[in-house]
């Protein structure tokens, strides 16, 4: 017999409305309770689905977008672009922010792969191949943003980060600078790695020795970048 929302609510000692809030990623539920409910869903093998879709086999007309941080201007612009395009096609955007926490990213992907959306757009620092495999297995269309995953079968919207790092460094070299610093992004961020490789290649091409003391660790956030900059001047 299939596990129901009532079963989850009873096991978690909460109301069915609370479980529904978690399923729909709505506010009003404490993080502790949310984590407890999500864990029970996993343990009890509960697979939510959109009723209309399950009964009529119709589209949910919803897209899932997973990003690290909505407060960041870069991600906010992406959300705006996705939402504007979704609206043109009468689709609703279901936005999830993970705060770059791998566990939360996994939970959000699991939630979307259980039939709650017609497609998923994923932007993450911690790309786990299990995400991709689950989406493929469920035959849910998906696209990646700024991923370094080298797979031509996967639709990925990105830029040439190696070239970007190279050009930025070359520009400063042409201005006469030789002590050029580099602030890394998160260690798991592939785009930061490729920019760093471009930076190193430009230094090499113009005969400038790489100096590790001119590099610092950031996290793609304003405060993290500021602290990394201060580290370079200590």
Secondary structure in CASP SS format (residue, H / E / C, confidence):
PFRMAT SS
TARGET T0000
AUTHOR 0000-0000-0000
METHOD secondary structure of the structure
MODEL  1
X C 1.00
X C 1.00
X C 1.00
X C 1.00
X H 1.00
X H 1.00
X H 1.00
X H 1.00
X H 1.00
X H 1.00
X H 1.00
X H 1.00
X C 1.00
X C 1.00
X C 1.00
X H 1.00
X H 1.00
X H 1.00
X H 1.00
X H 1.00
X H 1.00
X H 1.00
X H 1.00
X C 1.00
X C 1.00
X C 1.00
X C 1.00
X C 1.00
X C 1.00
X C 1.00
X H 1.00
X H 1.00
X H 1.00
X H 1.00
X H 1.00
X H 1.00
X H 1.00
X H 1.00
X H 1.00
X H 1.00
X H 1.00
X H 1.00
X H 1.00
X C 1.00
X C 1.00
X C 1.00
X C 1.00
X C 1.00
X C 1.00
X C 1.00
X H 1.00
X H 1.00
X H 1.00
X H 1.00
X H 1.00
X H 1.00
X C 1.00
X C 1.00
X C 1.00
X C 1.00
X C 1.00
X E 1.00
X E 1.00
X E 1.00
X E 1.00
X E 1.00
X E 1.00
X C 1.00
X C 1.00
X C 1.00
X C 1.00
X C 1.00
X H 1.00
X H 1.00
X H 1.00
X H 1.00
X H 1.00
X H 1.00
X H 1.00
X H 1.00
X H 1.00
X H 1.00
X H 1.00
X H 1.00
X H 1.00
X H 1.00
X H 1.00
X H 1.00
X C 1.00
X C 1.00
X C 1.00
X E 1.00
X E 1.00
X E 1.00
X E 1.00
X E 1.00
X E 1.00
X C 1.00
X C 1.00
X C 1.00
X C 1.00
X H 1.00
X H 1.00
X H 1.00
X H 1.00
X H 1.00
X H 1.00
X H 1.00
X H 1.00
X H 1.00
X H 1.00
X H 1.00
X H 1.00
X H 1.00
X H 1.00
X H 1.00
X C 1.00
X C 1.00
X E 1.00
X E 1.00
X E 1.00
X E 1.00
X C 1.00
X C 1.00
X C 1.00
X C 1.00
X C 1.00
X C 1.00
X H 1.00
X H 1.00
X H 1.00
X H 1.00
X H 1.00
X H 1.00
X H 1.00
X H 1.00
X H 1.00
X C 1.00
X C 1.00
X C 1.00
X E 1.00
X E 1.00
X E 1.00
X E 1.00
X E 1.00
X C 1.00
X C 1.00
X C 1.00
X C 1.00
X C 1.00
X C 1.00
X C 1.00
X C 1.00
X C 1.00
X C 1.00
X E 1.00
X E 1.00
X C 1.00
X C 1.00
X C 1.00
X H 1.00
X H 1.00
X H 1.00
X H 1.00
X H 1.00
X H 1.00
X H 1.00
X H 1.00
X H 1.00
X H 1.00
X H 1.00
X H 1.00
X H 1.00
X H 1.00
X C 1.00
X C 1.00
X C 1.00
X C 1.00
X C 1.00
X C 1.00
X C 1.00
X E 1.00
X E 1.00
X E 1.00
X C 1.00
X C 1.00
X C 1.00
X C 1.00
X C 1.00
X H 1.00
X H 1.00
X H 1.00
X H 1.00
X H 1.00
X H 1.00
X H 1.00
X H 1.00
X H 1.00
X H 1.00
X H 1.00
X H 1.00
X H 1.00
X H 1.00
X H 1.00
X H 1.00
X C 1.00
X C 1.00
X C 1.00
X C 1.00
X C 1.00
X C 1.00
X H 1.00
X H 1.00
X H 1.00
X E 1.00
X E 1.00
X E 1.00
X C 1.00
X C 1.00
X C 1.00
X C 1.00
X H 1.00
X H 1.00
X H 1.00
X H 1.00
X H 1.00
X H 1.00
X H 1.00
X H 1.00
X H 1.00
X H 1.00
X H 1.00
X C 1.00
X C 1.00
END
